[in-house]
Amino acid sequence: MNLAYWTLERWLLIAVYVISAAALLKIHRTQPRKVQAVFLFQQCSSWILGLLVVEAGLLDYPIREFRVATRTSFAFEFLVFPVIACYVNMYYPRQARPLLKFGYFAAYASGGTILEYLIEKYTELITYTGWAWYWTFLSVMLSLGASRLFLVWFMDQGKSRVH
């Protein structure tokens, strides 16, 4: 086994998979139907948007899981962000004032943006080539908002069905 292969980036990816899987299993127990809806919606939207950004040359993932299949990060686009969206939606403050709801999304977006910025700065997992932290913040805010709108619509569809 080549020890040079086991870089900080590889260990981080393993940790991301383990933590994300554990977090998904934990929250899935609370409301499985809602979690599955949000998870699948976010997978679809983040995967497509992630591919568009990478293909436009704005981001690069030098170290990634499927080098031949895709130029984007499978872990972050297909697992981490969908899991985060599940937590955002399951603990969403429905009864709060609009400013607090906005702050709730902004807090999650800020945390994700800071983590991505640190990963970009100190590892080779992501490289900004035409991207900046504020684009991450804005795209995360919009994406989390879209997942919330989808969940509300999805749950409303379930109420109107005749059994």
DSSP file with accessible surface (Angstrom, degrees, kcal/mol):
  #  RESIDUE AA STRUCTURE BP1 BP2  ACC     N-H-->O    O-->H-N    N-H-->O    O-->H-N    TCO  KAPPA ALPHA  PHI   PSI    X-CA   Y-CA   Z-CA
    1    1 A M              0   0  190      0, 0.0     2,-0.7     0, 0.0     3,-0.1   0.000 360.0 360.0 360.0 133.5    0.0    0.0    0.0
    2    2 A N    >   -     0   0  108      1,-0.2     3,-1.1     2,-0.0     4,-0.5  -0.692 360.0-162.6 -83.1 113.6    1.3    3.4   -1.0
    3    3 A L  G >  S+     0   0  139     -2,-0.7     3,-0.9     1,-0.3    -1,-0.2   0.771  86.5  68.4 -69.0 -24.0    1.4    5.6    2.1
    4    4 A A  G 3  S+     0   0   72      1,-0.2    -1,-0.3    -3,-0.1     3,-0.1   0.769  90.5  64.4 -65.5 -23.5    1.7    8.8    0.0
    5    5 A Y  G <  S+     0   0  116     -3,-1.1     2,-1.9     1,-0.2    -1,-0.2   0.833  86.3  75.3 -66.4 -32.1   -1.9    8.0   -1.2
    6    6 A W  S <  S+     0   0   82     -3,-0.9    -1,-0.2    -4,-0.5     2,-0.1  -0.461  70.3 158.5 -86.9  72.5   -3.2    8.6    2.4
    7    7 A T     >  -     0   0   48     -2,-1.9     4,-2.1    -3,-0.1     5,-0.2  -0.281  60.3 -95.4 -85.6 172.8   -3.0   12.3    2.5
    8    8 A L  H  > S+     0   0  105      1,-0.2     4,-2.5     2,-0.2     5,-0.2   0.898 125.9  56.0 -53.9 -41.4   -4.9   14.7    4.7
    9    9 A E  H  > S+     0   0   21      1,-0.2     4,-2.2     2,-0.2    -1,-0.2   0.899 105.8  49.1 -61.6 -41.9   -7.4   15.1    1.9
   10   10 A R  H  > S+     0   0   51      2,-0.2     4,-2.1     1,-0.2    -1,-0.2   0.917 111.9  48.8 -65.3 -42.5   -8.1   11.4    1.7
   11   11 A W  H  X S+     0   0  144     -4,-2.1     4,-2.5     1,-0.2    -2,-0.2   0.890 109.9  52.6 -64.5 -38.5   -8.6   11.2    5.5
   12   12 A L  H  X S+     0   0   61     -4,-2.5     4,-2.6    -5,-0.2    -2,-0.2   0.911 108.1  50.7 -62.8 -42.0  -10.9   14.2    5.4
   13   13 A L  H  X S+     0   0   12     -4,-2.2     4,-2.3     2,-0.2    -2,-0.2   0.913 110.2  49.4 -62.4 -41.7  -13.0   12.5    2.7
   14   14 A I  H  X S+     0   0   68     -4,-2.1     4,-2.5     1,-0.2    -2,-0.2   0.941 112.0  48.5 -62.2 -45.0  -13.3    9.4    4.8
   15   15 A A  H  X S+     0   0   40     -4,-2.5     4,-2.9     1,-0.2     5,-0.3   0.900 109.0  54.0 -61.5 -40.2  -14.3   11.5    7.9
   16   16 A V  H  X S+     0   0   27     -4,-2.6     4,-2.5     1,-0.2     5,-0.3   0.921 110.1  46.8 -60.9 -44.2  -16.9   13.3    5.7
   17   17 A Y  H  X S+     0   0   71     -4,-2.3     4,-2.4     2,-0.2     5,-0.2   0.933 115.0  45.4 -64.0 -45.9  -18.5   10.0    4.7
   18   18 A V  H  X S+     0   0   93     -4,-2.5     4,-2.4     2,-0.2     5,-0.2   0.952 117.0  43.5 -65.0 -48.5  -18.6    8.6    8.2
   19   19 A I  H  X S+     0   0  114     -4,-2.9     4,-2.7     1,-0.2     5,-0.2   0.920 115.5  48.7 -64.7 -43.7  -19.9   11.7    9.8
   20   20 A S  H  X S+     0   0   10     -4,-2.5     4,-2.6    -5,-0.3    -1,-0.2   0.915 111.7  48.7 -64.1 -43.2  -22.5   12.3    7.0
   21   21 A A  H  X S+     0   0   47     -4,-2.4     4,-2.5    -5,-0.3     5,-0.2   0.932 113.6  46.8 -63.4 -43.8  -23.7    8.7    7.1
   22   22 A A  H  X S+     0   0   56     -4,-2.4     4,-2.2    -5,-0.2    -2,-0.2   0.923 113.3  48.7 -63.9 -42.8  -24.1    8.8   10.9
   23   23 A A  H  X S+     0   0   23     -4,-2.7     4,-2.3    -5,-0.2     5,-0.2   0.896 111.8  49.4 -65.0 -39.1  -25.9   12.2   10.8
   24   24 A L  H  X S+     0   0   37     -4,-2.6     4,-2.4    -5,-0.2    -2,-0.2   0.927 111.0  48.8 -66.6 -43.4  -28.2   11.0    8.1
   25   25 A L  H  X S+     0   0  113     -4,-2.5     4,-0.9     1,-0.2    -2,-0.2   0.898 111.9  50.8 -62.7 -38.6  -29.1    7.8   10.0
   26   26 A K  H  < S+     0   0  126     -4,-2.2     3,-0.5    -5,-0.2     4,-0.4   0.945 116.2  38.0 -65.4 -48.7  -29.7    9.9   13.2
   27   27 A I  H >X S+     0   0    1     -4,-2.3     3,-1.3     1,-0.2     4,-0.9   0.810 104.7  69.0 -77.3 -25.7  -32.1   12.4   11.6
   28   28 A H  H 3< S+     0   0   62     -4,-2.4    -1,-0.2     1,-0.3    -2,-0.2   0.828  92.4  61.5 -61.4 -28.6  -33.8    9.8    9.3
   29   29 A R  T 3< S+     0   0  195     -4,-0.9    -1,-0.3    -3,-0.5    -2,-0.2   0.764  96.8  60.5 -68.3 -25.4  -35.4    8.3   12.4
   30   30 A T  T <4 S-     0   0   71     -3,-1.3    -2,-0.2    -4,-0.4    -1,-0.2   0.979 131.5 -12.0 -70.6 -58.0  -37.2   11.5   13.3
   31   31 A Q     X  -     0   0   77     -4,-0.9     4,-2.5     1,-0.1     3,-0.4  -0.651  67.4-175.7-145.2  82.3  -39.4   12.0   10.2
   32   32 A P  H  > S+     0   0   58      0, 0.0     4,-2.7     0, 0.0     5,-0.2   0.838  80.6  53.0 -56.4 -39.6  -38.3    9.6    7.4
   33   33 A R  H  > S+     0   0   99      1,-0.2     4,-2.1     2,-0.2     5,-0.2   0.936 113.6  42.6 -64.2 -45.0  -40.7   10.8    4.7
   34   34 A K  H  > S+     0   0   42     -3,-0.4     4,-2.6     2,-0.2     5,-0.3   0.919 114.5  50.9 -66.2 -43.5  -39.6   14.4    5.1
   35   35 A V  H  X S+     0   0    1     -4,-2.5     4,-2.9     1,-0.2     5,-0.2   0.932 111.1  48.2 -61.8 -44.6  -35.9   13.5    5.4
   36   36 A Q  H  X S+     0   0  100     -4,-2.7     4,-2.5    -5,-0.2     5,-0.3   0.915 111.6  50.1 -63.5 -41.5  -36.0   11.4    2.2
   37   37 A A  H  X S+     0   0   10     -4,-2.1     4,-2.3    -5,-0.2    -2,-0.2   0.947 115.5  41.6 -62.6 -48.0  -37.9   14.1    0.3
   38   38 A V  H  X S+     0   0    0     -4,-2.6     4,-3.0     2,-0.2     5,-0.3   0.930 114.4  52.2 -65.7 -45.0  -35.4   16.8    1.2
   39   39 A F  H  X S+     0   0   28     -4,-2.9     4,-2.4    -5,-0.3    -2,-0.2   0.944 113.7  42.4 -58.3 -48.6  -32.4   14.6    0.8
   40   40 A L  H  X S+     0   0   99     -4,-2.5     4,-2.3    -5,-0.2    -1,-0.2   0.905 114.7  50.5 -68.4 -40.0  -33.4   13.5   -2.7
   41   41 A F  H  X S+     0   0   54     -4,-2.3     4,-2.5    -5,-0.3     5,-0.2   0.945 113.4  45.6 -60.3 -46.4  -34.4   17.0   -3.8
   42   42 A Q  H  X S+     0   0    0     -4,-3.0     4,-2.7     1,-0.2     5,-0.4   0.866 109.4  55.3 -69.3 -34.4  -31.1   18.4   -2.5
   43   43 A Q  H  X S+     0   0   22     -4,-2.4     4,-2.1    -5,-0.3     5,-0.3   0.950 111.3  44.9 -59.3 -48.5  -29.1   15.7   -4.2
   44   44 A C  H  X S+     0   0   81     -4,-2.3     4,-2.1     2,-0.2     5,-0.2   0.950 118.3  41.0 -61.9 -50.3  -30.7   16.5   -7.6
   45   45 A S  H  X S+     0   0   27     -4,-2.5     4,-2.6    -5,-0.2     5,-0.3   0.930 117.8  44.8 -70.1 -42.9  -30.3   20.2   -7.3
   46   46 A S  H  X S+     0   0    4     -4,-2.7     4,-2.6    -5,-0.2     5,-0.2   0.882 112.8  52.4 -71.4 -33.1  -26.8   20.3   -5.8
   47   47 A W  H  X S+     0   0   63     -4,-2.1     4,-2.3    -5,-0.4    -1,-0.2   0.957 113.9  42.2 -64.5 -47.9  -25.5   17.7   -8.2
   48   48 A I  H  X S+     0   0   99     -4,-2.1     4,-2.3    -5,-0.3    -2,-0.2   0.951 118.4  44.4 -64.8 -48.9  -26.8   19.6  -11.3
   49   49 A L  H  X S+     0   0   95     -4,-2.6     4,-2.3    -5,-0.2    -1,-0.2   0.898 112.5  53.1 -65.0 -38.7  -25.7   23.0  -10.0
   50   50 A G  H  X S+     0   0    6     -4,-2.6     4,-2.4    -5,-0.3    -1,-0.2   0.912 109.1  48.8 -61.6 -42.4  -22.3   21.6   -8.9
   51   51 A L  H  X S+     0   0   48     -4,-2.3     4,-3.0    -5,-0.2     5,-0.2   0.906 109.9  51.9 -64.2 -40.7  -21.7   20.2  -12.3
   52   52 A L  H  X S+     0   0  108     -4,-2.3     4,-1.7     2,-0.2    -2,-0.2   0.922 111.2  47.0 -61.1 -43.4  -22.6   23.5  -14.0
   53   53 A V  H  <>S+     0   0   26     -4,-2.3     5,-2.1     2,-0.2     6,-0.7   0.920 115.3  45.4 -66.2 -42.0  -20.2   25.4  -11.8
   54   54 A V  H ><5S+     0   0    0     -4,-2.4     3,-1.6     1,-0.2    -2,-0.2   0.935 113.1  49.3 -67.9 -44.9  -17.4   22.9  -12.4
   55   55 A E  H 3<5S+     0   0  115     -4,-3.0    -1,-0.2     1,-0.3    -2,-0.2   0.809 105.8  58.2 -66.5 -26.7  -17.9   22.7  -16.1
   56   56 A A  T 3<5S-     0   0   70     -4,-1.7    -1,-0.3    -5,-0.2    -2,-0.2   0.545 116.6-117.1 -77.8  -5.4  -18.0   26.5  -16.3
   57   57 A G  T < 5S+     0   0   36     -3,-1.6    -3,-0.2    -4,-0.3    -2,-0.1   0.689  82.5 119.0  80.8  19.4  -14.5   26.5  -14.8
   58   58 A L  S   <S+     0   0   58     -5,-2.1    72,-2.2     1,-0.2    71,-2.1   0.776  77.0  25.8 -87.9 -28.2  -15.4   28.3  -11.6
   59   59 A L  E     -A  128   0A   8     -6,-0.7     2,-0.4    69,-0.2    -2,-0.2  -0.960  64.2-163.9-132.5 152.5  -14.4   25.5   -9.2
   60   60 A D  E     -A  127   0A  52     67,-2.1    67,-2.7    -2,-0.3    12,-0.1  -0.992  10.1-157.7-136.4 141.5  -12.0   22.6   -9.4
   61   61 A Y        +     0   0    5     10,-0.5    65,-0.2    -2,-0.4    64,-0.1  -0.823  12.5 179.5-116.2  88.5  -11.8   19.5   -7.2
   62   62 A P  S    S+     0   0   32      0, 0.0     2,-0.6     0, 0.0    63,-0.2   0.863  76.8  40.6 -60.4 -37.4   -8.2   18.3   -7.6
   63   63 A I  S    S+     0   0   21     61,-1.1     2,-0.3    62,-0.0     0, 0.0  -0.959  81.0 145.9-115.0 117.5   -8.7   15.4   -5.3
   64   64 A R        -     0   0   26     -2,-0.6     3,-0.4     1,-0.1     9,-0.1  -0.937  53.3-113.0-147.7 168.1  -12.1   13.6   -5.7
   65   65 A E  S    S+     0   0   48     -2,-0.3     2,-0.7     1,-0.2    -1,-0.1   0.906 105.8  34.8 -74.5 -46.4  -13.6   10.2   -5.5
   66   66 A F     >  +     0   0   96      6,-0.3     4,-2.2     1,-0.2    -1,-0.2  -0.672  64.7 172.3-115.2  77.8  -14.5    9.4   -9.2
   67   67 A R  T  4 S+     0   0  135     -2,-0.7    -1,-0.2    -3,-0.4    -2,-0.1   0.816  80.5  38.6 -58.7 -35.0  -11.8   11.1  -11.2
   68   68 A V  T  4 S+     0   0  151      1,-0.1    -1,-0.2     3,-0.0     3,-0.1   0.867 116.5  48.8 -85.2 -36.6  -13.0    9.6  -14.5
   69   69 A A  T  4 S+     0   0   85      1,-0.2     2,-0.3     2,-0.0    -2,-0.2   0.867 121.6   0.0 -75.7 -38.8  -16.8    9.8  -14.0
   70   70 A T     <  -     0   0   17     -4,-2.2    -1,-0.2     2,-0.1     4,-0.1  -0.996  47.2-141.0-153.5 153.9  -17.1   13.4  -12.9
   71   71 A R  S    S+     0   0   94     -2,-0.3   -10,-0.5    -3,-0.1     2,-0.2   0.382  82.0  82.3 -96.4   1.0  -15.1   16.5  -12.2
   72   72 A T  S    S-     0   0    0     -6,-0.1     2,-0.8   -12,-0.1    -6,-0.3  -0.519  92.1 -93.7-100.4 171.8  -17.2   17.5   -9.1
   73   73 A S     >  -     0   0    3      1,-0.2     4,-2.3    -2,-0.2     5,-0.4  -0.775  27.7-164.9 -89.2 113.7  -16.9   16.2   -5.6
   74   74 A F  H  > S+     0   0   50     -2,-0.8     4,-2.3     1,-0.2     5,-0.4   0.923  87.0  53.3 -61.6 -44.2  -19.3   13.4   -5.0
   75   75 A A  H  >>S+     0   0    0      1,-0.2     5,-3.0     3,-0.2     4,-1.1   0.924 115.9  36.2 -60.5 -46.8  -19.0   13.6   -1.2
   76   76 A F  I  4>S+     0   0   41      3,-0.2     5,-2.1     4,-0.2    -1,-0.2   0.918 124.7  37.3 -78.6 -41.4  -19.9   17.3   -0.9
   77   77 A E  I  <5S+     0   0   27     -4,-2.3   -30,-0.2     1,-0.2    -2,-0.2   0.824 128.0  31.8 -79.2 -32.6  -22.5   17.6   -3.7
   78   78 A F  I  <5S+     0   0   64     -4,-2.3    -3,-0.2    -5,-0.4    -2,-0.2   0.573 135.0  12.3-106.3 -11.3  -24.2   14.3   -3.2
   79   79 A L  I  X5S+     0   0   25     -4,-1.1     4,-2.1    -5,-0.4    -3,-0.2   0.638 119.8  46.1-129.6 -58.8  -23.9   13.6    0.5
   80   80 A V  I  ><S+     0   0   27     -5,-3.0     4,-2.5     1,-0.2     5,-0.2   0.949 115.3  42.8 -62.1 -55.5  -22.8   16.4    2.8
   81   81 A F  H  ><S+     0   0   32     -5,-2.1     4,-2.6     1,-0.2    -1,-0.2   0.924 113.7  51.3 -64.1 -41.3  -24.9   19.2    1.5
   82   82 A P  H  > S+     0   0    0      0, 0.0     4,-1.7     0, 0.0    -1,-0.2   0.907 110.6  50.0 -60.7 -36.5  -28.1   17.1    1.2
   83   83 A V  H  X S+     0   0    7     -4,-2.1     4,-2.0     2,-0.2    -2,-0.2   0.932 110.3  49.7 -66.3 -43.3  -27.6   15.9    4.8
   84   84 A I  H  X S+     0   0   59     -4,-2.5     4,-2.6     1,-0.2    -1,-0.2   0.927 108.2  53.7 -60.1 -42.7  -27.2   19.6    5.9
   85   85 A A  H  X S+     0   0    0     -4,-2.6     4,-2.4     1,-0.2    -1,-0.2   0.870 104.9  55.5 -61.5 -34.2  -30.4   20.5    4.1
   86   86 A C  H  X S+     0   0    0     -4,-1.7     4,-2.5     2,-0.2    -1,-0.2   0.942 109.6  45.3 -63.1 -45.9  -32.2   17.7    6.0
   87   87 A Y  H  X S+     0   0   45     -4,-2.0     4,-1.8     2,-0.2    -2,-0.2   0.909 111.2  53.4 -64.6 -41.9  -31.1   19.2    9.3
   88   88 A V  H  < S+     0   0    0     -4,-2.6    -1,-0.2     1,-0.2    -2,-0.2   0.938 115.0  40.9 -57.1 -46.2  -32.0   22.7    8.2
   89   89 A N  H >< S+     0   0    6     -4,-2.4     3,-0.7     1,-0.2    -2,-0.2   0.842 112.2  52.8 -75.5 -33.6  -35.5   21.6    7.2
   90   90 A M  H 3< S+     0   0   25     -4,-2.5    -1,-0.2     1,-0.2    -2,-0.2   0.810 119.2  35.4 -74.1 -26.5  -36.2   19.3   10.2
   91   91 A Y  T 3< S+     0   0  120     -4,-1.8    -1,-0.2    -5,-0.2    -2,-0.2   0.154  83.8 143.1-111.4  19.4  -35.3   22.0   12.7
   92   92 A Y    <   -     0   0   37     -3,-0.7     2,-1.9     1,-0.1     3,-0.2  -0.361  57.5-122.9 -62.1 132.2  -36.7   24.9   10.8
   93   93 A P    >   +     0   0   35      0, 0.0     3,-1.5     0, 0.0    -1,-0.1  -0.501  37.6 174.0 -79.9  81.5  -38.4   27.5   13.1
   94   94 A R  T 3  S+     0   0  137     -2,-1.9     7,-0.1     1,-0.3    -2,-0.0   0.829  75.3  46.3 -58.9 -36.3  -41.8   27.5   11.5
   95   95 A Q  T 3  S+     0   0  178     -3,-0.2    -1,-0.3     2,-0.0    -3,-0.0   0.461  92.3 107.0 -89.3   0.0  -43.4   29.8   14.1
   96   96 A A  S <  S-     0   0   24     -3,-1.5     0, 0.0     1,-0.1     0, 0.0  -0.252  79.0 -92.1 -77.6 165.5  -40.6   32.4   14.1
   97   97 A R     >  -     0   0  201      1,-0.1     4,-2.2     4,-0.0     3,-0.4  -0.360  41.0-106.3 -70.2 156.1  -40.7   35.9   12.6
   98   98 A P  H  > S+     0   0  108      0, 0.0     4,-2.5     0, 0.0     5,-0.2   0.859 119.2  55.0 -54.9 -38.8  -39.4   36.3    9.0
   99   99 A L  H  > S+     0   0  143      1,-0.2     4,-2.4     2,-0.2     5,-0.1   0.907 108.8  47.9 -64.5 -38.6  -36.2   37.9   10.2
  100  100 A L  H  > S+     0   0  106     -3,-0.4     4,-2.2     2,-0.2    -1,-0.2   0.894 110.2  52.4 -68.3 -38.2  -35.4   35.0   12.4
  101  101 A K  H  X S+     0   0   56     -4,-2.2     4,-2.0     2,-0.2    -2,-0.2   0.924 110.5  47.9 -62.3 -42.8  -36.1   32.6    9.6
  102  102 A F  H  X S+     0   0  122     -4,-2.5     4,-2.7     1,-0.2    -2,-0.2   0.922 111.3  51.0 -62.3 -44.1  -33.8   34.5    7.3
  103  103 A G  H  X S+     0   0   34     -4,-2.4     4,-2.5     2,-0.2    -1,-0.2   0.849 105.2  57.2 -61.9 -34.5  -31.2   34.4   10.1
  104  104 A Y  H  X S+     0   0   40     -4,-2.2     4,-1.8     2,-0.2    -1,-0.2   0.953 111.1  41.5 -61.6 -49.5  -31.6   30.7   10.5
  105  105 A F  H  X S+     0   0   22     -4,-2.0     4,-2.7     1,-0.2     5,-0.2   0.908 114.2  53.6 -63.3 -41.4  -30.8   30.1    6.8
  106  106 A A  H  X S+     0   0   17     -4,-2.7     4,-2.7     1,-0.2    -2,-0.2   0.873 105.7  53.5 -63.3 -36.4  -28.0   32.7    7.0
  107  107 A A  H  X S+     0   0   64     -4,-2.5     4,-2.4     2,-0.2    -1,-0.2   0.939 112.3  43.2 -65.0 -46.0  -26.4   30.9   10.0
  108  108 A Y  H  X S+     0   0   77     -4,-1.8     4,-2.5     2,-0.2     5,-0.2   0.920 115.5  49.1 -64.2 -43.4  -26.3   27.6    8.1
  109  109 A A  H  X S+     0   0    0     -4,-2.7     4,-2.5     1,-0.2    -2,-0.2   0.900 111.1  50.3 -63.6 -39.0  -25.0   29.2    5.0
  110  110 A S  H  X S+     0   0   48     -4,-2.7     4,-2.8    -5,-0.2     5,-0.2   0.931 110.6  48.9 -65.0 -45.2  -22.3   31.1    6.9
  111  111 A G  H  X S+     0   0   34     -4,-2.4     4,-2.3     1,-0.2    -2,-0.2   0.932 114.1  45.6 -60.3 -45.1  -21.2   27.9    8.6
  112  112 A G  H  X S+     0   0   27     -4,-2.5     4,-2.5     1,-0.2    -1,-0.2   0.891 112.9  50.7 -65.1 -38.7  -21.0   26.1    5.3
  113  113 A T  H  X S+     0   0    7     -4,-2.5     4,-2.7    -5,-0.2    -2,-0.2   0.921 110.2  49.0 -66.7 -43.2  -19.2   29.0    3.6
  114  114 A I  H  X S+     0   0  103     -4,-2.8     4,-2.5     2,-0.2     5,-0.2   0.936 112.7  48.0 -62.9 -45.4  -16.6   29.2    6.4
  115  115 A L  H  X S+     0   0  111     -4,-2.3     4,-2.5    -5,-0.2    -2,-0.2   0.928 112.9  47.9 -61.3 -44.7  -15.9   25.5    6.2
  116  116 A E  H  X S+     0   0   44     -4,-2.5     4,-2.8     1,-0.2     5,-0.2   0.918 110.7  51.8 -62.8 -41.8  -15.6   25.5    2.4
  117  117 A Y  H  X S+     0   0   95     -4,-2.7     4,-2.5     2,-0.2    -1,-0.2   0.924 111.4  46.8 -60.5 -43.8  -13.3   28.6    2.5
  118  118 A L  H  X S+     0   0   76     -4,-2.5     4,-2.5     2,-0.2    -1,-0.2   0.905 112.7  49.4 -65.9 -40.3  -11.0   26.8    5.1
  119  119 A I  H  X S+     0   0   41     -4,-2.5     4,-1.7    -5,-0.2     6,-0.4   0.916 112.8  47.8 -63.8 -41.3  -11.0   23.6    3.0
  120  120 A E  H  < S+     0   0   45     -4,-2.8    -2,-0.2    -5,-0.2    -1,-0.2   0.904 115.9  44.5 -65.6 -38.9  -10.2   25.6   -0.1
  121  121 A K  H  < S+     0   0  110     -4,-2.5    -2,-0.2    -5,-0.2    -1,-0.2   0.880 125.1  27.8 -75.0 -37.6   -7.4   27.5    1.6
  122  122 A Y  H  < S+     0   0  159     -4,-2.5     2,-0.3    -5,-0.2    -2,-0.2   0.447 117.9  41.2-111.8  -2.6   -5.7   24.6    3.5
  123  123 A T  S  < S-     0   0   19     -4,-1.7     3,-0.2    -5,-0.2     0, 0.0  -0.825  71.1-121.9-133.7 178.4   -6.4   21.5    1.4
  124  124 A E  S    S+     0   0  115     -2,-0.3   -61,-1.1     1,-0.2     3,-0.1   0.053  84.3 100.3-107.3  22.2   -6.5   20.4   -2.2
  125  125 A L  S    S+     0   0    3     -6,-0.4     2,-0.3     1,-0.2    -1,-0.2   0.790  93.7  13.3 -76.5 -28.6  -10.1   19.2   -2.1
  126  126 A I        -     0   0    7     -7,-0.4     2,-0.4    -3,-0.2    -1,-0.2  -0.996  62.7-166.6-148.3 143.6  -11.4   22.4   -3.7
  127  127 A T  E     -A   60   0A  48    -67,-2.7   -67,-2.1    -2,-0.3     2,-0.6  -0.995  19.4-136.8-133.0 126.5   -9.9   25.2   -5.6
  128  128 A Y  E     +A   59   0A  36     -2,-0.4   -69,-0.2   -69,-0.2   -70,-0.1  -0.737  32.2 162.9 -79.6 118.8  -11.6   28.5   -6.5
  129  129 A T  S    S-     0   0   84    -71,-2.1   -70,-0.2    -2,-0.6    -1,-0.2   0.652  86.7  -7.3-109.4 -23.5  -10.7   29.3  -10.1
  130  130 A G  S    S+     0   0   45    -72,-2.2     2,-0.3     2,-0.0   -71,-0.1   0.027 118.6  95.2-154.6  22.7  -13.4   31.9  -10.8
  131  131 A W        -     0   0   41    -73,-0.6     2,-0.3   -74,-0.1    -3,-0.1  -0.732  50.2-163.2-118.3 162.1  -15.4   31.5   -7.6
  132  132 A A    >>  -     0   0   19     -2,-0.3     4,-1.3     1,-0.1     3,-1.2  -0.969  36.7-103.7-144.9 162.2  -15.5   33.4   -4.3
  133  133 A W  H 3> S+     0   0  140     -2,-0.3     4,-2.4     1,-0.3     5,-0.1   0.833 117.0  60.2 -56.1 -36.1  -16.8   32.7   -0.8
  134  134 A Y  H 3> S+     0   0  122      1,-0.2     4,-2.4     2,-0.2    -1,-0.3   0.817 100.3  55.3 -68.6 -25.5  -19.8   35.1   -1.3
  135  135 A W  H <> S+     0   0  120     -3,-1.2     4,-2.7     2,-0.2    -1,-0.2   0.884 107.9  49.9 -70.1 -36.6  -21.0   33.0   -4.3
  136  136 A T  H  X S+     0   0    4     -4,-1.3     4,-2.7     2,-0.2     5,-0.3   0.952 110.8  48.9 -62.7 -49.0  -21.0   30.0   -2.0
  137  137 A F  H  X S+     0   0   57     -4,-2.4     4,-2.5     1,-0.2    -2,-0.2   0.944 114.8  44.4 -56.4 -49.6  -23.0   31.9    0.6
  138  138 A L  H  X S+     0   0   83     -4,-2.4     4,-2.6     1,-0.2     5,-0.2   0.929 114.5  47.9 -63.6 -45.6  -25.5   33.1   -1.9
  139  139 A S  H  X S+     0   0   51     -4,-2.7     4,-2.5     1,-0.2    -1,-0.2   0.893 112.7  48.9 -66.6 -36.2  -25.9   29.7   -3.6
  140  140 A V  H  X S+     0   0   20     -4,-2.7     4,-2.9    -5,-0.2     5,-0.3   0.930 110.9  50.4 -68.1 -43.4  -26.3   27.9   -0.3
  141  141 A M  H  X S+     0   0   25     -4,-2.5     4,-2.2    -5,-0.3    -2,-0.2   0.946 114.8  43.4 -57.4 -49.5  -28.9   30.4    0.9
  142  142 A L  H  X S+     0   0  116     -4,-2.6     4,-2.5     2,-0.2    -2,-0.2   0.905 114.5  49.9 -65.0 -39.9  -30.9   30.0   -2.3
  143  143 A S  H  X S+     0   0   13     -4,-2.5     4,-2.3    -5,-0.2    -2,-0.2   0.911 111.3  47.6 -68.2 -41.6  -30.6   26.2   -2.3
  144  144 A L  H  X S+     0   0    1     -4,-2.9     4,-2.0     2,-0.2    -1,-0.2   0.904 112.3  50.9 -65.9 -39.0  -31.7   25.8    1.3
  145  145 A G  H  X S+     0   0   21     -4,-2.2     4,-2.4    -5,-0.3    -2,-0.2   0.914 109.8  50.1 -62.3 -41.3  -34.6   28.1    0.6
  146  146 A A  H  X S+     0   0   40     -4,-2.5     4,-2.7     1,-0.2    -2,-0.2   0.903 108.8  51.8 -64.6 -39.4  -35.5   26.1   -2.5
  147  147 A S  H  X S+     0   0    0     -4,-2.3     4,-2.4     1,-0.2    -1,-0.2   0.888 109.6  50.4 -66.3 -34.6  -35.4   22.9   -0.4
  148  148 A R  H  X S+     0   0   30     -4,-2.0     4,-2.4     2,-0.2    -2,-0.2   0.933 111.1  47.8 -66.7 -44.9  -37.7   24.4    2.2
  149  149 A L  H  X S+     0   0  131     -4,-2.4     4,-2.4     1,-0.2    -2,-0.2   0.909 112.2  50.5 -61.1 -41.3  -40.2   25.5   -0.5
  150  150 A F  H  X S+     0   0   52     -4,-2.7     4,-3.3     2,-0.2    -1,-0.2   0.928 109.8  49.7 -62.4 -45.6  -40.0   22.0   -2.0
  151  151 A L  H  X S+     0   0    4     -4,-2.4     4,-2.9     2,-0.2     5,-0.3   0.928 110.9  49.0 -62.1 -43.1  -40.7   20.3    1.3
  152  152 A V  H  X S+     0   0   77     -4,-2.4     4,-2.0     1,-0.2    -1,-0.2   0.939 115.3  44.8 -61.5 -45.2  -43.7   22.5    2.1
  153  153 A W  H  X S+     0   0  135     -4,-2.4     4,-2.0    -5,-0.2    -2,-0.2   0.937 113.7  50.4 -62.4 -46.3  -45.1   21.8   -1.4
  154  154 A F  H  X S+     0   0   55     -4,-3.3     4,-1.4     1,-0.2    -2,-0.2   0.919 111.9  46.1 -60.7 -45.9  -44.3   18.1   -1.1
  155  155 A M  H  X S+     0   0   43     -4,-2.9     4,-1.1     1,-0.2    -1,-0.2   0.866 110.2  54.5 -69.3 -32.1  -46.0   17.7    2.3
  156  156 A D  H  X S+     0   0   90     -4,-2.0     4,-1.1    -5,-0.3     3,-0.3   0.875 104.1  55.8 -67.2 -34.6  -49.0   19.7    1.1
  157  157 A Q  H  X S+     0   0   72     -4,-2.0     4,-0.5     1,-0.2     3,-0.2   0.875 103.9  54.4 -64.7 -36.3  -49.4   17.3   -1.8
  158  158 A G  H  < S+     0   0   12     -4,-1.4     3,-0.4     1,-0.2    -1,-0.2   0.814 105.0  53.8 -67.8 -28.3  -49.6   14.4    0.7
  159  159 A K  H  < S+     0   0  168     -4,-1.1    -1,-0.2    -3,-0.3    -2,-0.2   0.804 104.1  54.6 -76.1 -29.2  -52.4   16.0    2.6
  160  160 A S  H  < S+     0   0   82     -4,-1.1    -1,-0.2    -3,-0.2     2,-0.2   0.562  84.1 105.8 -86.4  -6.5  -54.6   16.5   -0.5
  161  161 A R     <  -     0   0  135     -4,-0.5     2,-0.5    -3,-0.4    -3,-0.0  -0.481  68.1-131.6 -75.1 143.7  -54.6   12.8   -1.6
  162  162 A V              0   0  144     -2,-0.2    -2,-0.1     1,-0.0    -1,-0.1  -0.808 360.0 360.0 -92.5 129.5  -57.7   10.7   -1.0
  163  163 A H              0   0  200     -2,-0.5    -1,-0.0     0, 0.0     0, 0.0  -0.664 360.0 360.0 -96.3 360.0  -56.8    7.4    0.6
